[in-house]
Structure formats: structure tokens, C-alpha cells
Amino acid sequence: MENAMLGSKTLGRVVFFSLGYLAGTRAGRERYAQIEAGAKAVIEKLRARYAENATSTSSSLIATDGYSDIRLGD
């Protein structure tokens, strides 16, 4: 009788643990997907900002570098 009780408790614990594990891994995957999507969005914004600044900075440096009006050998 004691072995039957021990077996049913163990089986109940295994089922409870496995259901908790499945629910936790699903929630973990969903959260990981949210974090990954957020990180990708931030990276895309940074890339767009960098590209925008790179084009505007290079053209503004040429005009305002302070040395563009100096000519040698005239």
C-alpha cells in the first residue's frame, strides 16, 4: 500500500513539474521574442540615425572645417 502511495505522489509531481516546465518555456520563448524584436528595432533606429548623421556631417565638415578657404601657391 505504501509503494502505491509513493508511486502516485511521484507521478503527480512529475506531471505538475512537466506542466510547469512547458508553461515556463513557452513564456520564456515569447519574452525572448519580445526582447529580440525590441533590440532589432533599436538597432535599426541607430543605423538610420548613423546613416543620416554620416551624410550630413561629411557635407557640413567640408563647408565649415575652417581650412576650405585656404589656397596654397597663389
N, C-alpha and C positions, 0 to 999 in steps of 0.2 A: 504494500500500500504506500509506503514511504517513497519508493522509487517512482511510482506513478505520479505522486505529487511533485517530486523533484523534476520529472520529465515535463510535466505540464507548465510548471513555473519557468523552466528553461525555454521551452517553446514559446511561451508568451513573451518572455524578454527578448528573444531573438526576433520575433515578429514586430514587437514595439520598436526595437532598435533599428531594424531594417526599414520600417516606415519612416522613422525619424531621419534616417540617413538619406533616404530618397527625397524627402521633402527638403532637407537641408542642401543637398547637392543641386536640386532644381533651383532653389532660391539663390544659391551661390552663383550658378551659371547666369541667371537673369541679372544679378547685381554686377557680375563681371562684364556682361554685355553692355550694361548701362555705363559703367566706368570707361569701358573701351570706346564707346560712342562719344562720350564727353571728351575724352582725351584726343580723339581724332578731330573733333570739331575745334578744339583749342589749337591743335597743330595746324589745321587748315587756315584758321584766322591769323595765326602768327606768320605762316608762309605768305598769305596775301598781304599782310602789313609789311613784311620784309620786302616783298617784290615792289610794292608801292613806294616804299622809302628808298629802295635802291635806285629806282629810276628817277625819282625827284631829287634825291641827294646828289647823284652824279651830275645831273644837269645844273643844279644850283651851285655846286662846288666850282665848276668851270667858270661861272659868271662872277662868283664872289670870293674867289680864293685870294685875292689881293695881289696876285702876280700876273694876271692875264693881260694887263695893260702895259707891262714892261717889254720893251723890244731891245734886243742886243744888236749892235753893229750898224745902227742907222746914222 
